[in-house]
Amino acid sequence: MISTVALFWALCVVCIVNMARYFSSLRALLVVLRNCDPLLYQYVDGGGFFTSHGQPNKQVRLVWYIYAQRYRDHHDDEFIRRCERVRRQFILTSALCGLWWSA
């Protein structure tokens, strides 16, 4: 029989690892975005995204941009691929954290 406490901590570790992967992918996406589309980079506050003085309303713009899949019409294939990866990791992390809260 699997211990409930062990299952809980294993799920916590998996959630933390996936969140770290998500933030790492998001950081890589911002680097690609800075090079391929500087205007969008400014629009989503790319320079201050991971700082304490970042603007949350601009950061939410990037989340909605990715969630609505508006990146599909972008001219850079690398950017599209990175957005797809961030979107998949966000969905996975959200599902795992939802599972974690229900446990």
N, C-alpha and C positions, 0 to 999 in steps of 0.2 A: 504494500500500500504506500502510495506517495504521500509524504507529509504535506499538509496544507501550507505550513510556514515555509518549507523548502520551495514549493511551487511558487509562492508569493515572491520570495526573494529572487528566484530564477527569472520570473517575469519582470521584476524591477530591473535586474541587470540587463535583460534583453531590451527593455524600453530605453534605458540610459545609453546603451551602445547605439541603438537606432537613432536616438536624438543627436548623438555626437556625429554620426554619419550624415544626418540631415543637415546639421549646421555646417559641416565641412563641405558638403556639396553646394550649399547655398553660398558659401564664401567663394568657392571656385566659379560658380555661376556669375557672381558679381565681378570677378576678375575678367571673365570672358565678355561680360556686358560692357565693362569699361572700355575694352578695346574695340568691340564691334559696333556699339551703339551708345556713344557718350551722352546723347540727349536723354535717352531712356534711363541711363545710369544716374543722371542728375535728377530726373523725375521721381525715381524711387529712393533717393537719398543714399546712393551707393557708398559714398565716402564715409557717411556717419551711421551706416546700417548697424554695426555691432558695437557702437559706442553708447555711453550713457546719455549723451546729448543728441542722440538720433531722434528723428521725427517719426513717431509711430504711425501717423496717418499716411505718410509717404511709404513707410514700410509695408503697410497693409495694401497699398496699391500693387506692389510686386506680388504679394500673395494672391490677390484677385486676378492679376494679369496671368499668373500661372494656373490658378484654379479654373479660369474661364477659357484656358487654352488659346489665348490671343497670340501666343508666340508662334503658332503654326504658320503664319504669314510672313515671318521674319526672313530676311535674306541670308542669314548665316546659319549653316547646318550645325555647326558646333554649338551655337547658342540654343537651337531647337533641341538638340540631344541633351544638353545640360538641363534645360527646363523640364523635359520629360523625366529625367532622372530625379530631379528635386520633387516633382509632382508625385511620382511613385513612392518616394521615400516619405513624403508628407502623409500620404494616404496610409501607408504601412504604420508609421509612427502614431497617427491618430487612432487607427484601429487597435493597435497594441495598448495604447494608453487608455482607450475606452474599455478594453478587456481588463486592464489592470484595475480601473476604478470599480468595475463590476465584481471583481474577485473579493 
